[in-house]
Amino acid sequence: MIQASFIDRRWRHPALVPVFFFTLALLLRVFSFVAAVIDTDEGLYMLQAREWLDGHWPIVAVWDMHPVGAPAIFAVFMAIFGDDIWVLRTLGAVCVAATASALFHAVRYAGGSPALGLAAGVFYVAHSGLLGGLATNTEILFAPLVGWAMALGLRGAVDALERSKAPRWRDMVVMGGLIGFALTLKPVTFFEGALAWLILVLPALRLRLISLPRLVAMAATYALLCALPTLLFASAYALRGEFQPFLEGAFLAPLRYAGARLSAADSFRFALVAALLLLWAFLLAVPALIRPRNRQGPLARLRQFGMIWFVAATFAVALPGQFYQHYFLIWLLPLSILAALGARQMARYLRPGMVVIGFQLLIGVVALDAWRVAALPRLDRGIGLGAPDPVRRTAAAVRAEIDPGDPIWVVNYHPVIYVLADASVSTRYAFPAHLAGPFYRVTGIDSYAEITRILESHPRVLVIDRGWWPSVRRRAAVLIEAALDEQYELVASIPEERGPVEIWRLR
C-alpha cells in the first residue's frame, strides 16, 4: 500500500487531522477573506442572521426560498464573533476542514491508508475554492454533515462485512441528526441522507445480522431524526403564529423554483463547465474506475462507495433544475475519494523507489493547480489587494447618508450592504432577484404592489446597480425611475465591473 512510514506514525492522533486540514484550508482559501462579496446568497444569510439576532426571524423579516439552517449557523457565529466578513469566511474554512476530516475517516473506515485519506482530504480542501466555493454557501455548510453521515454509514457497513456486527443505534442516531440538520440547510441532501442509511443497513440485512422488526424500528427512528430539526423549526414558527410564512418560504417557494427548470442544452452546458473546472480530479478518477488493480478488499469497497455516492450527489445537483456553479460543489466529496484512488493507481506504475514520492507529487500538483484556478480571478480583479472593493465603498457611501437603523432599499445590488451600512430593510424581499429581478414568481406575491409599497414608504436611500439594470423587469424599472425623478437625488456613483452603482438619497 502507498504510505510513507512517517505518515503512519505521525497521523494516528485524531486531533492532528482536523488541525492539518484547517491550516491548509486557511492557506488555500486566504483570498476569501479579501472581498466583501463572493456570492450574493452569502450576504442574504448574513442579513437574515443579523435580523434574527435582533429578534426578527428569517423568512418573516427577511424572505428566502431556503430553509432557515444557513442563517441559524450564521447567527450563532455572528453572536459569538461579530458580523465582520472574516467571521463568515472563517466559518467556511472550519466547514471545509471538517468535511476533509470526514473524507479522511471514511477512507480509514474502509481500510485505506492514512496517506490515501489525507489525499482525499487535500483534494477536497484545494478544490473547494472553485465553483464559487470560497463563499460560505449552503453547499459548504452542509458538506461536513453529509460527509460524516456517509463516513459513519460506511463504518457500519464494514463492521457488518468484516466483523459480523449489526448496525449500532448510536451511529444511526448521529447520522440522523447530521442529515436532519443538513435538510434545514438544503432539501437536496435527502439523496445522500438516504444513501447513507442504505450503506449502513444493507450489508447487515444481506448477512442476516439484523432482524426485520429491528430494521423497521431503525428506519422509523432514522426518518424521525431526519425530520426532527425541520419539525422543531416549524413548531417554533407556529408558536409565534408565523407557520404560513415558514411553509411558504421553506417548502412552497422551492417547488416553484424547481418548476422553472433550464433546458436540457443549458443544463448540459453548465454541467460541462463545472466538469472542466474539476478536470484534473475527473481525470484522476478514471484510473480508479477503469481496470483497477484491486477488485476485492478495502480499496474496491472504497471505489464502489465513491461511485454510488457520486450518483446520489448528481441527483442532488440536478434536483433544483437551475445548475448554478456552487451546486456542483456537492460532487466534490465523492470525487475527492475517487481522485485519490486514481492517483494511487497512477503512482503504482512508477518504479518501486518512486511510488510514494510520485503519489505525493501528483496530489500536490493537482491541489496546487486547483488553487491556481481559484486564485487567478481574485488576483486579476485585485479587489482588496490594491484595487478598492466596490461593495465596501458602496456601504460606506450609504452609511454617510443615513443614521444607523434608517431604512434603505438595495434595489438590485448585494444585500450585504444592509449589514455593512448598518441600515434596516424596507422590505422583507431583500434579495434583488426575488422582487425586481427574474425570480419574482417564487415569492407568490404581487411584486409590483410590493415595489409600490416600498417606494411609498420613502426609504432614506436607494442603491441601484446600473450594470445589472437590464435584469430588472421593465415595469419595475419604470416604477423605480419615476420615484428617482420625483423624490430622490443622486449623491454618489461607485465604479463596478459592469457599470456604476448609484446611491440615491431622499430629497
C-alpha positions as CSV (number, residue, x, y, z in Angstrom):
1,M,0.0,0.0,0.0
2,I,1.1,3.6,-0.7
3,Q,2.1,5.2,2.5
4,A,5.2,6.7,4.0
5,S,6.2,5.4,7.4
6,F,6.2,8.9,8.9
7,I,2.5,9.3,7.9
8,D,1.7,6.0,9.7
9,R,3.5,7.2,12.8
10,R,2.5,10.9,12.9
11,W,-1.1,10.8,11.9
12,R,-2.5,8.5,14.5
13,H,-3.6,11.2,16.9
14,P,-7.1,12.2,15.9
15,A,-6.6,15.9,16.7
16,L,-3.9,16.3,14.1
17,V,-6.0,15.6,11.1
18,P,-8.6,18.5,11.6
19,V,-5.8,20.8,12.6
20,F,-3.8,20.0,9.4
21,F,-6.9,20.4,7.2
22,F,-8.0,23.7,8.9
23,T,-4.5,25.1,8.5
24,L,-4.5,24.1,4.9
25,A,-8.0,25.5,4.3
26,L,-6.9,28.9,5.8
27,L,-3.9,28.9,3.5
28,L,-5.7,27.8,0.3
29,R,-8.8,30.0,1.0
30,V,-6.8,33.1,2.0
31,F,-8.3,35.2,-0.9
32,S,-11.8,34.5,0.5
33,F,-11.0,37.0,3.3
34,V,-10.4,39.9,1.0
35,A,-13.6,40.7,-1.0
36,A,-16.8,41.6,0.8
37,V,-18.9,39.6,-1.7
38,I,-18.0,36.3,-3.4
39,D,-21.6,35.1,-3.8
40,T,-24.7,37.2,-3.2
41,D,-26.5,34.4,-1.3
42,E,-24.0,34.6,1.5
43,G,-24.9,38.2,2.1
44,L,-28.6,37.3,2.3
45,Y,-27.9,34.7,5.0
46,M,-25.8,37.3,6.9
47,L,-28.7,39.7,6.8
48,Q,-31.2,37.1,8.0
49,A,-28.8,36.2,10.8
50,R,-28.5,39.9,11.8
51,E,-32.2,40.3,11.9
52,W,-32.7,37.1,13.8
53,L,-30.2,38.3,16.5
54,D,-32.4,41.4,16.7
55,G,-35.5,39.3,17.3
56,H,-36.8,39.3,13.7
57,W,-36.9,35.7,12.3
58,P,-35.8,34.6,8.9
59,I,-38.4,34.3,6.1
60,V,-40.8,36.5,8.2
61,A,-38.4,39.5,8.5
62,V,-36.1,38.7,5.5
63,W,-37.6,36.3,3.0
64,D,-35.8,33.5,1.2
65,M,-36.7,30.3,-0.6
66,H,-34.4,28.1,1.5
67,P,-35.0,26.6,4.9
68,V,-33.5,28.5,7.9
69,G,-30.5,26.4,8.7
70,A,-27.9,28.7,7.0
71,P,-29.0,31.9,8.8
72,A,-29.1,29.8,12.0
73,I,-25.5,28.8,11.7
74,F,-24.5,32.3,10.7
75,A,-26.4,33.7,13.7
76,V,-24.5,31.5,16.1
77,F,-21.1,32.6,14.8
78,M,-22.1,36.2,14.5
79,A,-23.4,36.2,18.1
80,I,-20.0,35.0,19.3
81,F,-17.6,36.8,16.9
82,G,-19.5,39.7,15.4
83,D,-20.7,40.4,11.9
84,D,-17.4,41.1,10.1
85,I,-16.9,39.3,6.8
86,W,-13.9,37.4,8.2
87,V,-16.1,35.6,10.7
88,L,-18.2,34.0,7.9
89,R,-15.2,33.1,5.8
90,T,-13.5,31.5,8.8
91,L,-16.7,29.5,9.3
92,G,-16.3,28.4,5.7
93,A,-12.7,27.2,6.5
94,V,-14.0,25.3,9.5
95,C,-16.6,23.6,7.5
96,V,-14.1,22.7,4.7
97,A,-11.7,21.2,7.3
98,A,-14.5,19.2,8.9
99,T,-15.5,17.8,5.5
100,A,-11.9,16.9,4.7
101,S,-11.7,15.2,8.1
102,A,-14.8,13.2,7.3
103,L,-13.3,12.0,4.0
104,F,-10.1,11.0,5.8
105,H,-12.1,8.9,8.3
106,A,-14.3,7.4,5.5
107,V,-11.1,6.2,3.8
108,R,-9.8,4.8,7.1
109,Y,-13.1,3.1,8.0
110,A,-13.0,1.4,4.6
111,G,-9.4,0.1,5.4
112,G,-7.5,2.6,3.3
113,S,-4.1,4.0,4.4
114,P,-3.7,7.4,6.2
115,A,-1.9,8.7,3.1
116,L,-4.9,7.9,0.9
117,G,-7.2,9.5,3.5
118,L,-5.0,12.6,3.6
119,A,-5.0,12.7,-0.2
120,A,-8.8,12.7,-0.4
121,G,-9.0,15.5,2.2
122,V,-6.4,17.6,0.4
123,F,-8.3,17.2,-2.9
124,Y,-11.4,18.5,-1.2
125,V,-9.8,21.4,0.5
126,A,-8.0,22.5,-2.7
127,H,-11.0,22.2,-5.0
128,S,-13.4,23.8,-2.5
129,G,-12.3,27.2,-3.7
130,L,-13.6,26.5,-7.2
131,L,-17.3,26.9,-8.3
132,G,-17.9,29.8,-6.0
133,G,-16.9,27.7,-3.0
134,L,-14.8,30.5,-1.5
135,A,-18.1,31.9,-0.2
136,T,-19.7,30.2,2.8
137,N,-22.7,29.0,0.9
138,T,-25.1,26.2,1.8
139,E,-23.0,23.5,-0.1
140,I,-20.0,24.4,2.1
141,L,-22.1,24.4,5.2
142,F,-23.9,21.0,4.8
143,A,-20.9,19.2,3.3
144,P,-19.4,18.2,6.8
145,L,-22.8,17.0,7.9
146,V,-23.3,14.8,4.9
147,G,-19.6,13.7,4.8
148,W,-19.7,12.5,8.4
149,A,-23.0,10.7,8.0
150,M,-21.7,8.9,4.9
151,A,-18.5,8.0,6.8
152,L,-20.4,6.5,9.7
153,G,-22.6,4.6,7.3
154,L,-19.5,3.2,5.7
155,R,-18.1,2.2,9.1
156,G,-21.2,0.3,9.9
157,A,-21.1,-1.5,6.5
158,V,-17.5,-2.5,7.1
159,D,-18.3,-3.8,10.6
160,A,-21.1,-5.9,9.1
161,L,-18.9,-7.3,6.3
162,E,-15.7,-7.9,8.2
163,R,-16.8,-8.4,11.8
164,S,-20.3,-9.6,11.5
165,K,-21.6,-6.7,13.6
166,A,-25.1,-5.3,13.3
167,P,-25.5,-1.5,12.8
168,R,-25.2,0.4,16.0
169,W,-28.1,2.5,17.2
170,R,-25.6,5.2,18.3
171,D,-24.2,5.6,14.8
172,M,-27.7,5.7,13.3
173,V,-28.8,8.4,15.8
174,V,-25.8,10.5,15.0
175,M,-26.3,10.1,11.3
176,G,-30.0,11.0,11.5
177,G,-29.1,14.2,13.5
178,L,-26.5,15.2,10.9
179,I,-28.8,14.6,7.9
180,G,-31.7,16.2,9.8
181,F,-29.8,19.5,10.2
182,A,-28.4,19.2,6.7
183,L,-32.0,19.2,5.4
184,T,-32.6,22.5,7.1
185,L,-29.8,23.9,5.0
186,K,-31.0,22.5,1.7
187,P,-33.5,19.7,1.0
188,V,-31.3,18.2,-1.8
189,T,-29.3,16.4,1.0
190,F,-32.2,13.9,1.0
191,F,-30.5,11.8,-1.6
192,E,-27.2,11.5,0.3
193,G,-29.0,11.0,3.5
194,A,-31.0,8.1,2.1
195,L,-27.8,6.6,0.6
196,A,-26.0,6.9,4.0
197,W,-28.9,4.9,5.6
198,L,-28.8,2.2,2.9
199,I,-25.0,1.8,3.2
200,L,-25.4,1.4,6.9
201,V,-28.1,-1.3,6.9
202,L,-27.9,-3.2,3.6
203,P,-24.8,-5.3,4.3
204,A,-26.1,-6.3,7.7
205,L,-29.5,-7.1,6.1
206,R,-27.9,-9.2,3.4
207,L,-25.9,-11.1,6.0
208,R,-28.9,-11.5,8.2
209,L,-27.3,-9.6,11.1
210,I,-30.4,-7.5,11.7
211,S,-34.0,-8.7,12.1
212,L,-36.9,-7.2,10.1
213,P,-38.5,-5.7,13.2
214,R,-35.3,-4.0,14.2
215,L,-34.7,-2.8,10.7
216,V,-38.2,-1.2,10.6
217,A,-37.6,0.4,14.0
218,M,-34.3,1.8,13.0
219,A,-35.8,3.1,9.7
220,A,-38.6,4.8,11.5
221,T,-36.2,6.3,14.0
222,Y,-33.8,7.5,11.3
223,A,-36.7,9.1,9.4
224,L,-37.9,10.9,12.5
225,L,-34.4,12.1,13.3
226,C,-34.0,13.4,9.8
227,A,-37.3,15.3,10.1
228,L,-36.9,16.5,13.7
229,P,-34.9,19.7,13.1
230,T,-37.4,20.9,10.5
231,L,-40.3,19.9,12.7
232,L,-38.7,21.9,15.6
233,F,-38.2,25.0,13.4
234,A,-41.8,24.6,12.1
235,S,-43.1,24.3,15.7
236,A,-41.2,27.4,16.8
237,Y,-42.7,29.4,13.9
238,A,-46.2,28.0,14.6
239,L,-45.9,29.1,18.3
240,R,-45.2,32.6,17.0
241,G,-48.2,32.5,14.7
242,E,-45.9,32.5,11.7
243,F,-46.2,29.0,10.4
244,Q,-47.6,30.1,7.0
245,P,-44.6,32.2,6.1
246,F,-42.3,29.4,7.1
247,L,-44.2,26.9,5.0
248,E,-44.2,29.3,2.1
249,G,-40.5,30.1,2.1
250,A,-39.1,26.7,3.2
251,F,-41.3,24.4,1.1
252,L,-43.7,26.0,-1.5
253,A,-41.2,28.6,-2.9
254,P,-38.5,26.0,-3.6
255,L,-41.1,23.9,-5.5
256,R,-41.9,26.9,-7.7
257,Y,-38.2,27.5,-8.2
258,A,-37.6,23.9,-9.2
259,G,-40.5,24.0,-11.6
260,A,-38.8,26.6,-13.8
261,R,-36.2,24.2,-15.0
262,L,-33.5,25.0,-17.5
263,S,-33.5,23.4,-20.9
264,A,-31.5,20.2,-21.4
265,A,-29.0,22.0,-23.6
266,D,-28.3,24.7,-20.9
267,S,-28.2,22.1,-18.2
268,F,-25.6,20.1,-20.1
269,R,-23.6,23.3,-20.8
270,F,-23.4,24.3,-17.2
271,A,-22.5,20.7,-16.1
272,L,-19.7,20.7,-18.7
273,V,-18.3,24.0,-17.4
274,A,-18.3,22.5,-13.9
275,A,-16.6,19.3,-15.1
276,L,-13.9,21.3,-16.9
277,L,-13.2,23.3,-13.8
278,L,-12.8,20.0,-11.9
279,L,-10.9,18.5,-14.9
280,W,-7.9,17.1,-13.1
281,A,-10.0,15.5,-10.4
282,F,-12.2,13.8,-13.0
283,L,-9.2,12.6,-15.0
284,L,-7.6,11.2,-11.9
285,A,-10.8,9.3,-11.1
286,V,-10.6,7.5,-14.4
287,P,-7.8,5.0,-13.4
288,A,-9.7,4.2,-10.3
289,L,-12.7,3.1,-12.3
290,I,-11.2,1.6,-15.5
291,R,-9.4,-1.7,-15.0
292,P,-8.5,-1.2,-11.3
293,R,-5.9,-3.5,-9.8
294,N,-7.8,-4.1,-6.7
295,R,-11.1,-5.8,-7.4
296,Q,-11.6,-7.1,-3.9
297,G,-10.8,-5.7,-0.4
298,P,-10.8,-2.3,1.1
299,L,-9.9,-0.3,-2.0
300,A,-12.5,-2.0,-4.1
301,R,-15.0,-1.2,-1.4
302,L,-13.9,2.4,-1.3
303,R,-14.2,2.7,-5.1
304,Q,-17.8,1.3,-5.0
305,F,-18.6,3.7,-2.2
306,G,-17.3,6.7,-4.2
307,M,-19.2,5.7,-7.3
308,I,-22.6,5.3,-5.7
309,W,-22.1,8.5,-3.7
310,F,-21.3,10.4,-6.9
311,V,-24.6,9.1,-8.4
312,A,-26.5,10.3,-5.4
313,A,-24.6,13.7,-5.5
314,T,-25.6,14.1,-9.1
315,F,-29.3,13.7,-8.2
316,A,-28.8,16.4,-5.6
317,V,-27.1,18.7,-8.1
318,A,-29.8,18.2,-10.7
319,L,-32.9,18.5,-8.4
320,P,-33.3,22.3,-8.4
321,G,-33.1,22.4,-12.2
322,Q,-31.0,25.6,-12.3
323,F,-27.4,24.4,-12.3
324,Y,-25.6,27.3,-10.7
325,Q,-21.9,26.6,-10.2
326,H,-22.0,26.2,-6.4
327,Y,-24.5,23.4,-6.8
328,F,-21.7,21.3,-8.2
329,L,-19.7,21.5,-5.0
330,I,-21.8,18.6,-3.9
331,W,-19.8,16.5,-6.4
332,L,-16.5,17.2,-4.6
333,L,-16.9,14.8,-1.7
334,P,-17.1,11.5,-3.7
335,L,-15.0,12.9,-6.4
336,S,-12.1,13.6,-4.0
337,I,-12.2,9.9,-2.8
338,L,-12.2,8.6,-6.4
339,A,-9.4,11.0,-7.5
340,A,-7.3,9.9,-4.5
341,L,-7.8,6.3,-5.5
342,G,-6.9,7.2,-9.1
343,A,-3.7,9.0,-8.0
344,R,-2.7,5.9,-6.0
345,Q,-3.3,3.7,-9.1
346,M,-1.2,6.1,-11.3
347,A,1.7,6.2,-8.8
348,R,1.9,2.4,-8.7
349,Y,3.1,2.4,-12.4
350,L,6.3,4.1,-11.3
351,R,9.3,2.1,-10.3
352,P,9.2,1.0,-6.6
353,G,11.5,3.6,-5.2
354,M,9.4,6.4,-6.7
355,V,5.9,5.3,-5.8
356,V,5.5,7.2,-2.6
357,I,7.2,10.4,-3.9
358,G,5.2,10.2,-7.1
359,F,1.9,9.8,-5.3
360,Q,2.7,12.8,-3.1
361,L,3.8,14.9,-6.0
362,L,0.7,14.1,-8.0
363,I,-1.5,15.1,-5.1
364,G,0.4,18.3,-4.6
365,V,0.5,19.3,-8.2
366,V,-3.3,18.7,-8.7
367,A,-4.1,20.6,-5.5
368,L,-1.8,23.5,-6.4
369,D,-3.5,23.7,-9.9
370,A,-6.9,23.8,-8.3
371,W,-5.8,26.6,-6.0
372,R,-4.3,28.4,-9.0
373,V,-7.6,28.3,-10.9
374,A,-9.5,29.6,-7.9
375,A,-6.9,32.3,-7.1
376,L,-6.3,33.8,-10.5
377,P,-9.6,35.7,-10.8
378,R,-9.1,37.1,-7.4
379,L,-5.6,38.3,-8.2
380,D,-6.7,39.6,-11.6
381,R,-9.6,41.7,-10.2
382,G,-7.4,42.8,-7.3
383,I,-10.3,43.7,-5.0
384,G,-8.8,44.4,-1.6
385,L,-5.3,43.7,-3.0
386,G,-4.6,47.2,-4.2
387,A,-7.9,47.7,-6.0
388,P,-10.8,49.2,-4.0
389,D,-13.7,46.9,-3.0
390,P,-16.9,48.4,-4.6
391,V,-19.2,46.7,-2.1
392,R,-17.4,48.2,0.9
393,R,-17.2,51.6,-0.9
394,T,-21.0,51.4,-1.6
395,A,-21.7,50.5,2.0
396,A,-19.5,53.5,3.2
397,A,-21.3,55.8,0.8
398,V,-24.7,54.6,2.1
399,R,-23.6,54.9,5.7
400,A,-22.6,58.5,5.1
401,E,-26.1,59.4,4.1
402,I,-28.1,57.7,6.9
403,D,-28.3,57.4,10.6
404,P,-27.8,53.9,12.0
405,G,-31.0,51.9,11.5
406,D,-32.5,54.0,8.8
407,P,-34.4,52.0,6.2
408,I,-32.9,51.7,2.7
409,W,-33.7,49.7,-0.3
410,V,-30.9,47.9,-2.2
411,V,-32.8,47.5,-5.4
412,N,-30.5,45.2,-7.4
413,Y,-27.2,45.1,-5.6
414,H,-25.8,42.8,-2.8
415,P,-28.0,42.5,0.3
416,V,-24.9,42.5,2.5
417,I,-25.0,46.3,2.0
418,Y,-27.7,46.4,4.7
419,V,-25.3,44.8,7.2
420,L,-22.2,46.7,6.3
421,A,-24.0,50.1,6.2
422,D,-25.9,49.4,9.5
423,A,-29.2,50.0,7.7
424,S,-32.6,48.5,8.2
425,V,-34.6,46.7,5.4
426,S,-37.5,48.4,3.9
427,T,-38.9,45.1,2.5
428,R,-38.7,41.5,3.6
429,Y,-37.8,40.7,0.0
430,A,-34.2,41.9,0.3
431,F,-32.7,39.5,-2.3
432,P,-32.8,41.5,-5.6
433,A,-33.8,38.6,-7.9
434,H,-36.9,37.8,-5.7
435,L,-38.6,41.2,-6.2
436,A,-37.4,43.3,-9.1
437,G,-35.4,40.6,-10.8
438,P,-36.2,37.4,-12.8
439,F,-37.2,35.1,-9.9
440,Y,-40.2,37.2,-8.7
441,R,-42.6,34.3,-9.3
442,V,-41.1,32.2,-6.5
443,T,-42.4,34.6,-3.8
444,G,-46.0,34.1,-4.6
445,I,-46.8,37.8,-4.1
446,D,-47.7,40.7,-6.3
447,S,-44.2,42.0,-6.7
448,Y,-45.4,45.3,-8.3
449,A,-47.6,46.0,-5.4
450,E,-44.7,45.4,-3.0
451,I,-42.4,47.7,-5.1
452,T,-45.1,50.4,-4.9
453,R,-45.4,50.0,-1.2
454,I,-41.6,50.3,-0.7
455,L,-41.4,53.5,-2.7
456,E,-44.4,55.0,-0.9
457,S,-42.6,54.3,2.4
458,H,-39.8,56.6,1.2
459,P,-36.6,54.7,2.1
460,R,-33.8,57.0,3.1
461,V,-31.5,55.7,0.3
462,L,-32.0,53.6,-2.8
463,V,-29.0,51.6,-4.2
464,I,-29.0,50.8,-7.9
465,D,-26.5,48.8,-9.8
466,R,-26.6,50.2,-13.4
467,G,-24.5,47.3,-14.7
468,W,-27.3,44.9,-13.9
469,W,-30.2,47.3,-14.6
470,P,-31.2,45.4,-17.8
471,S,-32.1,42.4,-15.5
472,V,-34.7,44.5,-13.7
473,R,-38.1,43.8,-15.2
474,R,-39.4,46.7,-17.3
475,R,-42.5,47.6,-15.3
476,A,-40.5,47.5,-12.1
477,A,-37.8,49.7,-13.7
478,V,-40.5,52.3,-14.7
479,L,-41.8,52.5,-11.2
480,I,-38.4,52.9,-9.7
481,E,-37.2,55.5,-12.3
482,A,-40.3,57.6,-11.7
483,A,-39.6,57.6,-8.0
484,L,-36.0,58.6,-8.6
485,D,-37.1,61.6,-10.7
486,E,-39.7,62.8,-8.3
487,Q,-38.3,62.1,-4.8
488,Y,-34.5,61.3,-4.9
489,E,-31.2,62.9,-5.8
490,L,-28.0,61.1,-6.9
491,V,-25.3,61.6,-4.3
492,A,-22.6,59.0,-5.2
493,S,-21.6,56.7,-8.0
494,I,-19.3,53.8,-7.3
495,P,-17.4,52.1,-10.2
496,E,-18.2,48.4,-10.6
497,E,-17.2,45.9,-13.3
498,R,-20.3,46.1,-15.4
499,G,-21.2,49.8,-14.6
500,P,-21.6,52.2,-11.7
501,V,-23.5,51.6,-8.5
502,E,-25.6,54.6,-7.7
503,I,-26.6,56.0,-4.3
504,W,-29.8,57.9,-4.4
505,R,-30.8,60.0,-1.3
506,L,-34.3,61.0,-0.4
507,R,-34.8,64.7,-1.0
